[in-house]
C-alpha cells in the first residue's frame, strides 16, 4: 500500500547531514568565529526556505526514499526536479510550483555552497513564464457611482452642519470635496456629448 505523501517532512525526520548543514547555514557567530551564510536572513525568509526544502524532502520520502541516503547535492538533478514538479502540480498551479522551486534553490544554495544551481533557476524561470497570467482586476468606479458619492458627501456635510447648528470649516471642506467629485463624474458625459 503506497504511503500517503506528507506536505512537509518534519525537521526531526530530516537526514542527519541535512539537519547539520541547515543549522550551520543559519548559525550566528561572533566576529571571530563567523556566521553561516543564511544568518543575515529575516525569520520569514528562513521559514519560507525551510518550507520549500521540507516539502522537497517530503516528496523524496514518499517517492524516492533511496535518495535520502545521498548527500543533498547528489540527490537533486533535472530528472528529480521534473518528478517533483509533476508531484507538486497535483496540488497547486505553476505559479506556486515556481515559488517552491525558487525556495528550494535558495535553500540548496545555503546548505550546498559552492554548487552551481543556475540550471534550477533557469527551470524556475521557464515554469514561471509558462504559468497562465491572472487577468487584471480593474477596480474602476463608474461615473454614476462617483456622482452618487459626490452627492452623498454634500448631503452629509449639510446634515452635519444642520445638526451642529453652525457651519464649520470642516463642513465647508466636505461639501467642496463632494461638489468636486460630482462635477468630475459628469465630465466624461459632457466630452462624449460634444463628439
N, C-alpha and C positions, 0 to 999 in steps of 0.2 A: 504494500500500500504506500503510495507516494506521500512524503511529508508535506504538510501544509506550509507554504513559504511564509516566513515572518517578514514584517516590514523592515525591521532593524535587527541587527544582531547585537545583543547587549554587550557592553564593554567587557564584562566578566567572561563572555564566551569567545571573545576575540582570540586569535592565535597569540601566543606569548610574545613573539617578536613584534607583532603589530602593536600590542599594548605598550611594549617598551619603547618602540620608536615614537608612538603617539605622545607618550609622556615626555620623552626627550625633546620632541618638537615644540612643546609648549612650556618647557622648564624655564623658570625665571631664575637667573643667576645674578651675581653682583658684577662689578666692573672687572674683576679679576678672573672669574670663572666663565663668564659669558652666558648668554641665554640661548634658548632654542630658536630656530628660525621663525616660529609662529608666536613667540612670546609677546610680540607687539600687537597682535590682532585683538580686536574687540571680542567680548564674550559672545555676542550674537554671531559674529563671523565664525568663531570657533565652533559654536553649536551647529551652524549650517554645514560646515565642513564635516563635522562628526556625523551628522545625519546622512549625508551623501555617502560617506565611507562605510558607515554601519549598514546602510541599505545595500551597498555593493557586496559586503561580506555576507549579508542575509541571502542574497542571490546565490553566491558561491556555496553557502552552507546548504541551500535547498537543491541546487542543481549540479554543482561541480565541487563536491566536498573534498575531492582529491587535491584540488588546487590550494586548499588552505594549508597544506603541509609545505608549500613552497614559500620562498621569500616574497614579500609584497611586489617587488618589481618584476619577478619572474612569472607571476600569475596573471598579469594584465597585458593582453595583446589585442590586435584588431578583431580576431575571431571571438574572443571572450566579450569584448565590448559590444559586438554585434548581437551576441546572445543576450547580453544584459539589456540592450535597448529593446529587443523583442520582448523580453520578460517585463520590462517596465511599461511598454506600450499596452499591456493588458489592463493596466490600472490608471494610466494617465496619457495625456496628449504629448505631442512632440515638443512643445514649449517647455513643459515640466521635465521631460527627458533631457533636454539641453541644459536646463538649470542643474539637474542632477549630475550630468557628466562634467559640467564646469566645476561643481563642488568636489567631485571625485578627483578631477585633475589637480585642484588646489590642495586637497589632502595628500595626494601622491607626491606632489612637489615638496611637501613638508616632511613626509616620512621617508621619502626616497630621494634625497637631494643628490644632484649630480646626474640624474637620469633625464634624458630628453623626452618630455611629454608633449612636445609640439604637435605630434600626429594626433593626439587626443583632442587638442584644441581645434585642429582642422576639422575633425569629425563633428565636434560640438557645434562649430560654426555652420557646417553644412546642414545639420539637423535643424538648427535654429532658423536658418534661411528657408528651409523647405516647409517649416511649420505654417499652417494656414494663418493668415492675418485675421485678427479680430476686427470686425467692422467698427469704424469710428462712431462713437456716440456723440452726436452734436446736441448739446442741451440748449437748444435755441428757444428763446421766448418769442412767441408771435406778437405782432403789433397789437392785436386785441388784448392780449394778456398785459402787455406793457401799459397800454392805455388804461385798462382797469386798475392796474397798480397805481398809476398816477392819480386817478380819481380817488382811489381809496386813501392815499396819503393826504390829499387835500381835505377829504371829508373828516379824516381822523384829526387833522390839525384844527379844523373848525370846531369839531366836537370837544376837543381838549381845551380850546380857548373859551368856549361857552361854559364848560364845567368849571374852569378856573375863574370865570367872570372877568377875565382880562386877557389881553393878547401879549404874549411874551415874545422874545426874540426866537426862542426855540420853536414856538408855534409858527411864526412867520417863515423860518427856515424850512420847516417840514412842509408847509404849504407851497413854498417856492420850489422845493425838490419835486413834489408831486406834479406841479404845473409843468416843470421842465420835462419830466418823464412822459407826461401825457402829450405834450407838443412834439417831442421827438418820435413818439409812437405814430403820430399822424404824418410825418414827413414822407415815408415810403408811399402812402396813398396819394399824396399830392404830386410826387415825382412821377408816379405811374399814370396819373390822370393827364399830365401835360404831354406825355409822349405818345 
